[in-house]
Structures are given as C-alpha cells and as structure tokens.
Amino acid sequence: MKEHFIQSAKEFVGETVTLKGWAYNVRKSGKIWFLLLRDGTGVMQCVITKTDADEASFDIKDIITQESSVIVTGLIKEEPRSPGGYEMLASKVDLVAVADEYPISKKEHGTDYLMDQRHLWLRSSRQHAIIRIRHTIIKSIRDFFDSRDFTLFDTPIFQQAATEGVATLFGTDYFGEKAYLAQTGQLYGEAGAAAFGKIYCFGPTFRAEKSKTRRHLTEFWMVEPEMAYYDLDMNMDLAEEFVQYIVSQVLEHRRPELETLERDISKLEAIKGPFPRISYTEGVEILKKNGVDFKWGDDFGGGHETIISSQYDSPVMVHRYPAAIKAFYMKRDPENDKQVMALDMLAPEGYGEIIGGSQREDDIEALIRRIKEDGASEKDYSWYLDLRRYGSFPHSGFGLGVERVVTWLCGLKHIRETIPFPRTISRLNP
C-alpha cells in the first residue's frame, strides 16, 4: 500500500488518501470541525462535516485533544487559505490514542521550561524549521566533500591525549587507563590525509568548557577536512568555497523554513565570494579603531569577534594568529616565528567563529619542541610523530562547527535550539 505524506500533497490532489499523524490543533463549530493534522512532514487542515464523514468520525471532536494520534482518510483539494495551500475533506477519522493535556500551550513559556520539555517542544513549527535546516546543512556538507573526491574517515571518540588543551577534557576510565572524549578528530585525520590525500571526519566532539555563553555547547558536531599538500592559502580557498556552498543549498531548499523563523533572507543572499581576509594584527587594529583597549597577543573573545565581523557583510577570515594562543600542531609562519599559519572564519551579524583551522607543522623536530613546551608527553604522541618520520609533507585542514552554522543561518539568539537535545554545563536531561 502506498504511503502518503503532507509534504507531497500537490501530487495527489483530487485523490482520496489516508494520512497518519497527530492533532496539531482542533476547532469546533456546530455541524463542522477542523483538524490541523501534522505528520512530521508538514501540517494540513482536515475538514470534518456531518455530510461527508460517518457519525463516529464526526463525534471524535468531543474527545480528541492536542497531540492525539489519528489516521484520517479523505479527498485532497487545493485551498490557498489553508496551511501549505491544500486541505482534506475527511470521510473517516480513526482515533489511535487520546493524548493527555499537552504541557506546552499557546501561552508564553520561559526557555528553561521549554528546554525541560525539549522532547515535546521539538514538535513545534519553529523547532521543525530549525532541525530541517540543520538536516540540509549536514547533507550539503557531505555532498560538498563527496563530490570533490574526499574520503570519509571515521576517527575515534575515545582518545588518549589532549588536542585542544587539557582544561576542556572529559576524562573517563578505559579498562584501568585514562581516556578522554574527543575534542577533535584532527590528529587522526592527518593520518588519513597521509593515506588517502583528502579526507574528512564528521562526528560528535566534546569540550568541558564551563561556559554559559550563547555560543557554547559541551557536545557538538564538527566536520574536519584534512588535505595533503595544501598550504594556508589553499586551506582558506577551500573553506570559502565550502561555506558558500552550504549557504546556497539552504537558500535553495529551505526558504519556507527560513520564513517560518522570520530570518532576513536578504542577508544570506548577500553572502558572496571572495570573502575578506585579514591578519590577526589587522584585526587588532580594527578593535583599536573601535575604541577597544586590546593587547597584541591576547585571544579574541566573542565581543571582539562581533566588532571585527560587523565591518563586513560576508564571513571574514582572520589568519596568522600569535603562536602562544594556538595549538602545538600549527605551523609557524616562516616570516614571523611568533605567529602560526592559522585561520578562523567569523560569520557576519555577530555570530562569531564558525571555522577554525591551520596549516599543520610538518617538521618533526619543531613538533617535538612544541609538545615539550606544552608540557605533554612525547610518548603519547609517538604515532602522530610517525606521520613525520615516514614521509612528511605539507598539509592543512579546518573544523566547522555544525551548531554554530545552524545558529547563524537560522538567525537564532542561542545555540541550544540547533540540536535536538543540547548539552550544556547545566543540562543533561532530557
């Protein structure tokens, strides 16, 4: 038996079909009642009258509640005034299960309450729009790399050593040994680049940052390409092309969802290449011109990134950061040993960093020095150093945080709505 879904209503106009879903809303008026049916793909108005429906179906109006499970059969017709432009003249309504009083009403609820009800809040039109845009972003990520001869390269979640600093590690016992949840798949991705040339890893990453800002989660998804024989400029070229592609796919496939979120689509349509590129030092000068007392060598915070990115209508790439504030594996600038060949991409409208990356250090002696300067054990990185012992090569890569991009493209105020069940320092449930 063929299944029918609301999102494909235009394909079966004039046909009698069966839809399965839940009661999004119910209105009653004498000899007629209206059921807004949602089935996960969309919402459709179903009209139930004493003339067209059997008596049992009509009487369901007296017991049906919001989010009750129903199966509705009827004739589909065009109706511009209805949600989606179509409606059903129902001939039969089967009540599968009557829902208890729904805890999320039309009245205004606080964010904490809605997050406590996250498992139910996901059913709302706003959350549907966000998660569907997230879906398109993830699909576009995979399509982009798959169409450019990158190999998907899965990296471990349990890791033995820190990559992004010991202060943000989640530790766990691993059969008597100490292990950590992955902060990044990058080091293993470098092994992949040595084997396959161009790879990307894509999965959850974990940072034990005690941050309550609107930009941070403790568990988030990151895609990390790694490319053999790429220098910093090639790395930035790829990052720029990548982000332009993601934006174009969201605009092409998710305009209705953007409109549901009341996103200013014109700002996304203005995202064109080439993106501006400035050095960290130039970024410091921008801050000073805007009245910020900032010392060269300090790291940019969220407020600093907002000031810098506000100078541009498209994402801006900041490169060549001070070595002291970046990771040990980043290659030093051959023209200035105090800088590394790093890049961050800052989204416009104050959404901050969405990409971080660098050219990697390919000189084994330099890398050993950096590891020792970090106070880490050379033994813990022995396999990583082997990548330089056995055929070292210039290579680069970056990481893009999915939730940061969803926040930006959806125009959200907080990152917690970008993933079905967010994890923050104060939320582990639901």
N, C-alpha and C positions, 0 to 999 in steps of 0.2 A: 504494500500500500504506500502510495506516495505521500510524503510529509509536506505540509505547507507551513510557511513562516511569514510573519507580518512584513518583514523587510522586503519580501518578494511579491507583495500584493498586486502590483501592476501586471504581473504575469498571469494572474488567474481572475481578472475582472470578468464578471458575468458567469462565473462558475460557483457551484455550491461546494464548499470545502470545510474541513474541520481544523480548528486551531486549538492548541493546548497551552495553557498558561495560568496566569494569576490575575485576580481582580485588582487593578490599579486604583480604580475609583468607581463608585456606583451612584447614579442619580435616579430618583423615582418620581413619576408624575402620572398618577391615575392609571390609565389603560396602557401606559408605555413606560419602560425604564431603560436606562442606558448603562452599559457596562464598558468601562475602559479596560481593555484586556492587554496585558503585556505578556510577551512570550520570550523575552530575553533578546530578541532581535529588533523589537520596536513596540509601539503602542497603537492599538486600533479601537475605534468606537464600535461597539456592537449594540444594535437597536433591537429590543425585545418587546413585541406587542402581543396582545391577546389574539390578534388576527393571524399573525404569521407563526407564532410559537405555540406549542402544546401547553396545556394548563399547568402541568408540573414544572415546565421550564419557566413559565411566567411567574409562578409562585415562589421561585427561588429568591426573588427580590426581597422577600420578607426575612430570610435567614443569612443571605450572603454578606460577608464582611470584607473589609480591605485585606488583600493578600490571600483570600481564599483561593484554593486551586480549582480550576474549572476547565472543562472541554466544551467548546462552542462550535456548532455547525450552522452554516448559513450561506447566503448569497453575497458575494463581494461586488461592490459597485464603487464608482468614483464619487467622491464627495469632498470638494475643495475646503469646506468648512471644518472637516474632521482632521484630527492629527494624522499627518502623513498623506492626506488627500484621498483616503479611502475609508469605507466603513462596511460593516457586515449587517445584513438584515437576518437576524438569527431565527432559526426554526427550532433549534434544540439547544438546551443548556444542561450539561451534566455537572453536578457539584461533586468534586473529588474529595475535598476536605474543607471544612469551615475553619478559618483562622481565628485565633484568639484576638482580643483587642490589640491592634498594632501599636507598638510603643512609640513610633515616630509619627506624629500628627502634623497637620498643616501649620500649626503654630511654630513660632521661632524656638529653636533649641540651641543650647550652647554647644561649642565644639567638643568639649570634654564628654558631654552626654552622647553626642553623635559618634564619637570615637569608641565609647563604651558599647554602642550599638552598631559597630562597624559592619558586622556580619549581615545586618539588615539594611544599613544605610547604603550599601552597595547597590540596592535595587532602585535607587532614585535616578532620575534623568540626568542630574549633574554628574553623579559618580559613573553612570553608564558612559557618558560622553568622555570623561577623563580616561577610563580604562580602555575604551575603544581607540582613542588617540594613542595611548601607550602601546596598544597592540600594533597599530600602523607604524609607529616609530621602531618597534622591535623588528617587524617584518622588513622595513626599509633598511635597517642595519644589516640584516642577514643578506638581503638582496644585493646591497651595495658590494659587500666583500665577496660574496659568491660569484658575482658577475665579473669580478676583477681577478680571478684566479687565486684568491686567498683560500687557505685550507683551515677549516675549523679545527682547533687544537685545544682539547679539554685539559685543564690544569687542576691540581689537587686543592681541595678545601682545607685539609689538614696539612700544615706546613711546620717545618722545624725552626725556622729563623724569621726574624723581622725583616720587612722590606721597606715599610714607611715609618719606622720609628717604634721603639718598644713601648712608648706611653699609650699607644692606641691598640694594643693587642688583647684579644680574648684568648686566655690560656685554658687548656684542658689536659687531663691526664690521658695519655695514649699508651695503655698497657705498661705503665710504670715509667714511661718517658714523658717529658713535657712537649706538648704540641700546641699550635696556635691556629685559630681560624684565619683563613687567608685574608690579608689586607689587599692583595692584588695577585693576579696570575702572571705578572710581568716577567719575573726571572725565569720561570718555566717557559714562558712564551719566547724568550730569547733562545732557548734550546730548540724550540720549534722552528724559529727562523733559520737556525743553522742547518736544520734537517730539510725544511721544505721551502725556504726562501721567503715566502709571505704567508703569515698565519694570523688568525685572530682567535682569542679566547673570549668566552661570553658566559658569565655566571654571577652568582652572588658573592659579594665581598663584605668584610666586616671591619668596623673601626670602633674601638671602645673610647670614643671621644665624649667627654662629659660636657656636651654642648646642647643648649636649649634653643639654638637659633632656628629660624625658619628654613635653613638650607641644609640641615644635617639629619641623617638617619644613622643608626648603628648597623643596619643591614641594608644593603642596596645592590643594585645590579650594574655591572660595568662591562663594557666591551673594550678589548685591548688588542689592537693590531700591532704586529711586530714585523719589521721589514728588513731583510738583508740588503746591504749596500745602499741604504738610504741615509742621507745626511739631514741636518736640521731643516734646511730649506725644503727638501723633498717631503719631509715629515709634515711641515706646515701646509704644503700644497695639498697633500692627501687629506689632512684634517679639514681644510677649507672646502674641498670638493665633497667630502663626506657630509658635513653639516648642511651644505646647500641641498644635497640630495634628500636628506631627511625632511627638511622644511618643505621642499617641493612635493614630496609624497603626502605629507599631512594636508597641505593645501589642496591637493588633487582629490584625495579620498575622504577627508574628514571635515569638510566645510559645515555640514549640518551640526556636527558636534561642537565645532568652534563657535557657531552661532548660539547654540544652547548655553555655552559658557560665557556668552557675550564678549568674546575675545575680539579685540581690534584687529581684524584680519589684514587691514592695510599695512600694519607694521610688519607683519610676516611677509607680505608681498614685496616689501621694500628690501628684503634680505637678498642682496646681490653680491657677487664677487667682482673684483678681488676684495677680500677683507683687509682692512688696515692692519699693518704690522708695526709695532713699536717695541723698542727695547725697554727693559726694566728701568733703566736710567731715564728714558723719556717719560715713562710712567710716573717716576718720582717728580719730574719737572711739572707734569700736569697737576699733581697733587699740590705742589707748592704754589702754582699759579692760582689754584682754587682755595688758597688760604690754609692749607693743611701743613702743620709742622711735622714733617716726616724726615726721618734719617735714612740715608742710603745704607742698605744692608739689612734693614728690617723687612719683615714679610708683610705683604698686603693683607689687610683684613677685609671683611665684607663691605664695610663702608668705603674703603679705598677703592675696591674694585668697582663699586657703584659709580663713584666720581669719574674714574677713568673711562668706563664703558659708556657713560652718559654723553661723552663727547662724540659718539658715533651712532649711526642708525643701524649698523650691522654688527655682528660679532667682531671683536678686536683681538688680535693675537699679540701677547706680550712675550718677549723672548730674552734670553741671556740674563738670567737671574743670578744674584750673589750665590756663590758656591756654599757658603756657610748655612744657608736656609733650605738647601735642597738635598736630595738623597745621594748616597755614596756612589751609586752606579751611573750618575750623569757625567758625561764627558766634559772636561774643562775646555773653555774657549781658548783656542791656540793663540789668540791675540790678547787675552787677558786672563791670567790664571785665577783671578778672584771671581770669575764668572763661569757658569756652566751653560752648556748648549741646551737649555730647557725652554719649554713653551707652555703657556697657559692660554686658553681661549676663553674670553669673557663675553657672556651673552649681553645684548643690549637691554635697556629698560630696568637695569639694576638687578638682573638675575644672577650675576656672578659667574664664577668659573664653571664651565661645562666640560672642558677638556684640559688634561694635564699630561705632558709628555716630555721627551728629550731624545737627543742622540745619546747612545749609551757609551760608556767607557770601554774601549776595545784593547787598551794596553794593560796587560796583566800586572805589571809592576805598579802602575798607577792605581789599579783597582785594589791590590793588596794593601797599599798605603792607606787608601780611603777606608777600607774595612777596619784596619787597626786604629785609625783616627776616630772612628765611630765607637771604638771600644768593643767591637764584635769579635767573634772567634773565626779565624781563617778556616778552621776545620769545618764549621757549619756551612761554609760557602765553597767547599772543595769542589763539588760537582759544577758549581757556577763558574769557578775559575777554570775548570777544564774546557769550557767553551772558548776560552782564550788560548789555552795550551794547544788545542787541536784544531787549528785553522781559524784564528781570529780574523774578524772582518768588521768594517764599519756597519753599524745598524742603528735603527731608530724605531720608536713606537710611541703610542699615547694611549690614554684611557679616557673613555667618555662615560660619564655617569648618566644612566637612563633616567633616573628620577629627576635630576637637575634639568634635563632637556624637556621632560614632560611638564615640569613646573613652568618653564619659560614658554613653551609653545601653547600651553593651555591658559597662560596668564594667571596662574594661581598665586595666592599670597603665602602659602605654606607648602612644604614638600610632603607633608603627611598624607595628602589626598592622592598622591601619584602612584601608589602601590596598594593592592587590595588590603593587606594587613601590615601597616607600618610598624617598625621597631625603633623606638627612641629610648632615651635613658629612663623615661618614666612609664613606658608602655611595653608590656609583654603579653597582654591579653586584651581582646581576643586575638 
